[in-house]
Amino acid sequence: MAILPIRIYGEPVLRKRAKEITLMDEKIQRLASEMLGTLRNAGGIGLSANQVGEELRVFVVDRSLFQTDDSPLIIINPEIVDTHGEQTEEEGCLSIPGTYADVTRPLELTVKGIDLNEKEIIVEAKGLLSRVLAHEIDHLNGILFIDHLSSIKRKLLSKKLKKLSTR
């Protein structure tokens, strides 16, 4: 299984809306497997396809890092269908290394999508899992966590972000 290079802030693929997956084939299966290996190698919780250069609507979550269920969560063509409440916590991102900021996300959310067997899945999430799912779906829409920050906070990060984008 290959470890894929993680795209870093400034790379255009991170700002593009990913395309829906219409054909489940070996390529998608392999991509999901390699994304999971890449995620675990990087020590992250979630990873979207555009973070590894693929403009496809799929993400993986390593639930073993924060739940008793250690099976990976792989959602294809995910969409948020319901949200409740708010939570503000510190967030980071494998594509923006070394950068952390408080971001407000839904406290609870429901995500609908399909799994690798083309079966519909519905995930009802709270707390950290809710945050991770919202973060990954944002990625698939070309949105980064820093986009949720005030202009003042973004300005404070501008030197660091500029340095990342010129790597």
Secondary structure, DSSP 8 states (H G I E B T S, - for coil): --------TT-GGGGS--B------HHHHHHHHHHHHHHHHHT-SEEEGGGGT--BSEEEE-GGGTSS--S-EEEEEEEEEEEE--EEEEE--TTSTT--EEEEE-SEEEEEEE-TTS-EEEEEEEHHHHHHHHHHHHHHTT--GGGGS-HHHHHHHHHHHHHHHT-
